[in-house]
């Protein structure tokens, strides 16, 4: 069962839960046999032996819908979770000790052989609570509340600390595989960034993406992401407006490359990328770092946008040198995955 995106929490007869930033997983456990499957049917059990052991010890057969979350040195981290998908059995065993995973259960599809999918979510939740009542970590019952005010607090306080929003489910909702029957609410944040480069479509005078930077405390312009979603009719005009700012690579803040350190999430399409002039052909146009744009974003990975930012507006009133990296350094509460999370 999937969720549709909204920017405000729906009100009414809803249950609200944190939206965990991990791998969606359906866990099948019966008689000591365990199978973990991703949303797209990818087998996951071999990568998470600690979860397999915990699920094998459940008091009765069950099919659980939940999210796998992993802890890195600084707490919950999506990069640490991606690193767990390793082909080497010895590496899998080592990572299970160094960056242990937790399964936050939020729905129960079958209990002791009984199919619960046609039952209301309120009943499924009650049955899930009973199943996991005496189960220790790394299995956790995800927090749930009927209070929209508590859900708003979660949305503000825990955003980015292992979660990336709030899920709302009607209490009378049956389990509907493949349907966007739930609501996911994510808070958008904004940052005022320097446009320090651009990419085009196959060399045509049409803007494909803006390369965005923020100045750090050491005087370096850090590449933090891109903005790439523009109406097709505006891309040519945007290129025409930015092209006069083109400068030689020599003397540009990124002449020696950007994000040379490897990102744990890799180079996702449109994300903050990596360019090293010693290894790569140049696929972008350097611009004088003088234009400022306000960008909306939802998730960060190591102070860079996980997904392309959304263009909000130009900021001609801002001095580009004042656009600092500390805009992204939002204080976050620490979540202890050994005990779960809550308000």
Buried (B, 14 or more C-beta within 10 A) or exposed (E): BEBEEBEEBBEEEBBBBBBBBBBBBBBBBBEEEBBBBEEEEEEBBEBBBBBBEBBEEBEEBBBBBBBBBBBBEEBBBBBBBBBBBBEEEEEBEEBBEBBBBBBBBBBBBBBEEEEBBEBBBBBBBEBBEEBBEEBEBBBBBBBBBEEBEBBBBBBEEBBBBBBBBBBBBBBEBBBEEEEEBBBBBBBEBBBBBBBBBBBBEEEEEBBBBBBBBBBBEEEBBBBBBBBBEBEEEEBEEBBEEBBEBEBEBEEBBBEEBBBEEEBBBEEEEBBBBBBEEEEEEEEBBBBBBEBBBBBBBBBBBBBBBBBBBBBBEEBEEBEBEEBBBEBBEEEBEEBEBEEBBEE
